[in-house]
Each structure stands twice: as structure tokens, then as C-alpha cells.
């Protein structure tokens, strides 16, 4: 059987959508009819060779997707898909059976495609790392992004007061529409003044750089800072005196080092929360597979609100 797939031929070059032979599944593998593929920064880093530089070439990219196996809705992720072996941006894929996570009835596969990376990160950052409760005042940095927008919905569902930061005035209404009671329009230099009135007990930070230092300044004594990304800058300055004098806790979420079985367990919980309306994935747009390179361009230009997914046609 031949299927259309988005192929990485050479690092740093545009992906090529072409037909490839679908191999026969080995023991412990299944064929998935793929519906939608999530697009994440890690996929772009893979295309550039910054992630899995020694992965096989050519290969199909895509580290997460939704689809069906024998009619059953599933989320597919992990187990080297898209990095150490062919990934999921294709009409069908042969995957390890252990890479499947059952999807509850009534959950849209379009939104499920954003759960394997962004969804589980937001869920665990809010509930496990920060342990947010209704007594908390939460500032979500990068609230218009894939993880940040989901984190807003989770923290809101727990009863916390939630503010969402964005650098773009054009995105402020969208952030409020996700459930944030206030949209903080600020860069790293103006964040402290803009968000001072919140007096946050929790800051969720996917940005890094100078934003992390500003978060330390903002946090109330015994507050929690959860770091799960450095999209602004991997290096920044932190006011250490305030860090220890306020007895702050800094927590890092490192999903890339978690065992697949651990992530699958947390994904099951997060998908159930999604079914119950306690977690929301906002899909900005669905692009056809042929526009996979445009998807990367939109990520780089920060022109995505929430999640961007590919229609895999399966």
C-alpha cells in the first residue's frame, strides 16, 4: 500500500509531500488510519536537525496525531515516532501498539491531535507541578500559544483567578475568550508593572529569558514558578535574592525525559478532563498536508492562536 506523507529529505530544507510504501506491521505493531496531526515547535526543530539530528533520512515527520484503529478513536504519540523512525504526518502509519492512547467518546479528533505534546504539558504543569487550587492567582505567560491557552482553561476550571500574558494587543480579546479574567499585554520589560495588581501565587512560564526574572519579581512569597519552555530565550537573568527571600519554588516540566508509559497514563487523565470540559484545546486552523511547510512558517511568525493541525485525510 502506498500513502501520502510529509517527508524530511535533508535538514534545513522544505519537507516534500510524496507517496511512500507503507510497510507491513511487525509483531506488536498496528496500522493507524490517521485523521489529524499536531504541529509543534519540536517538529520544526526536527526538520532543522536540532532535535534527533542522527535520525534516519529520509523519514516522515510528525510526533503526534489522532486517528482510528479498527474504528476506535486513538491518540498516537511517543516511541520515537517522527524522530527515530517514520512519524505521523501521513494518511496511514505503522506504529507500536504501545503508542496508542484510547480517546473517550465525544471528543473531537481535531482537538485530540494537539494533546500529545501541548495538552499533556499544560495539564501536568497546572495540576501536578503547580498544584493549582481555587485559592491561587495564576499568571500564564504565552497565553495565546498552544500550551498557554490550554493551561488557561485548566487553571480556570480549578477555580483559580487567571490572567494571561501576550505581547500582542491584537490577541488580548482572544486570551480573555479562553477564560482569562484579564489579558496582560506586555513584553518582558513591562511585565512586572502590567501584572503587579494580580499578585500571582503561580506563574506558568513557557518563554524563559527575561520573562523568568520578571516572574520571580512578581510572585508572592512562597509562590511557584513552573518552567516548561524557553521560546523567548534559553538564557536569562533571575534575581536570586528575591528567589530565596520570598521562599519561591521553581519547578521544571521535562516531558522529553519522561517514559512513554508515564506520559500515556497522564494523557488518559487529561483526555478524560477534556471530555468533561475541564481542559480545552483551541484549534486555530486546519491545514491540508500539502501546506506543511506553511505550517512551520506560521509558527515562526507567531501567527497561530492555540493549536495548528494538519488534515491527514485518513
Secondary structure, 3 states (H helix, E strand, C coil): CEEEEEEECCCCCCCEEEEEECCCCCCCEEEEEEEEEECCHHHHHHHHCCCCCCCCCCEECCCEEEEEECCEEEEEECCCECCCECCCCECEEEEEHHHEEECCCCCCHHHHCCHHHHHHHHHHHHHHHCCCCCCCEEEECCCCCHHHHHHHHHHHHCCCEEEEEECCHHHHHHHHHCCCCEEEECCCCCHHHHHHHHCCCEEEECCECHHHHHHHHHCCCCCEEEECCCCCECCCCCCHHHHHHCCCEEEECCHHHCCHHHHHHHHHHHHHHHHCCCCCCCEEEEEEHHHHHHHHHHHHCCCCCCEEEEECCC
